[in-house]
Amino acid sequence: MTAYDAVESGGVRNGGVSHWHTSLGLPVPGPALRRDVTCDVAIVGGGLTGLWTAYWLTRAEPGLDVRVLEAEFAGYGASGRNGGWLSSELPGNAAHYRFGAVGVAAMAAAVRGTVDEVLSACEREGIDADQRRSGVMYAARSAAQHQRLLAAGASPPSVLLDTDQARARIDIAGLRGARFDPGAARVHPAKLVRGLADVVRAHGVEIHESTRVTSIAPGVATTARAQVRAGVVLRCLEGFTSGLAGHRREWLPMNSAIIVTAPLTDAQWATIGWEGEELLGDAAHAYCYAQRTADGRIALGGRGIPYRFGSRTDVHGRTQEWTVESLRSTLHALFPSLRGIMIDHAWCGVLGVPRDWCASVMFSPETGLGHAGGYIGSGLTATHLAGRTLADLVLGHETARTALPWVGHAVRRWEPEPLRWLGVKAMYGLYRAADRREDAGASGTSRWATLADRVSGR
């Protein structure tokens, strides 16, 4: 037994990092860095942002000495725990991006194109991540949700579906309509991040696992046992940014949790359809997200307890029993015919939330410091775009990516405690109240949700 193993909680495996990792066998972290080293580029964080940055740096300049410093093992954080949505969702609040509508359109086009780039990279490098370009369906299950869906409309290639068209794809209880985006793809997150880690190692990148960075400064990343001196130091920690000295209030670590069912039988699949293996989301304020996995399960996620006081993070993915039961209730509400199905595994992870809910990519040639993140839960695609952009910035290449509005986007810090804990607690309390009112028959968006938007700054 290792420190990463899941615990039993109410008959459900809880934690153990994620089902994605345990389905492959939990990796054994490599030995910690124990001596001072010097390199060209030090990347702090062994998730997808750091690994894609290393990948594009070494593709462009094979002779670069690039080292990745990871506290646990590559893919330990959100990169190996997410819902497996490789989608074209904009990472953050469109209203806060620079350059107005032109900037938002450029970001949207870049993110949509990145889906193709990730799939192409997987094919080129031989990464089998159960990827399938199956699209994503956003379902409306109340009058208010349907009103929001219709008001937002659908830009090609997305289309609006009526009730019958949506139910022909996935037979959800209470379905009123949906929006379908054919551009999204399903992936197995741990297969993707582990495959990418193997590829960058083959490119000559050293990944120092079990190596927790405690502070960074121009030219140096300091760990518990050694210092790494580098002309460029890049912070790619996403939700774990708060654990780095001086960065506690920079991005808020927001919790998201997932449950995964036992494999469904053919008869159970027949009751709900889902033959196209689309990704599935809804139009609720405290929304859920789901996928039909390659091995015939349903993985379904949502917020649960959204924030821990003091920006604390989980213990190897363990979540609260209340969260497990909340997600179980959501599963039953969507698919009443599956009420008796077993939940095999539950886990959680943290995503980085900037104060203005807007992702950013930053690099200063003067200091050699840079970072990327704050993806607000849309990171599976955005990590690739951010990593490739960071590589462009480090190498001094002016590209269409380096002109995107999230490059150089500065964000103010979160409020000190207890204000940020009270704010997040109030925000999600209001969103849940709004969802309850809308589920009870409200014809339009609840005022509680409007108030929550004002509290959060979304």
Summary of the structure (lengths in Angstrom):
residues: 458
radius of gyration: 21.1
end to end distance: 42.6
largest distance: 63.4
contacts: 1662
relative contact order: 0.19
helix: 36%
strand: 23%
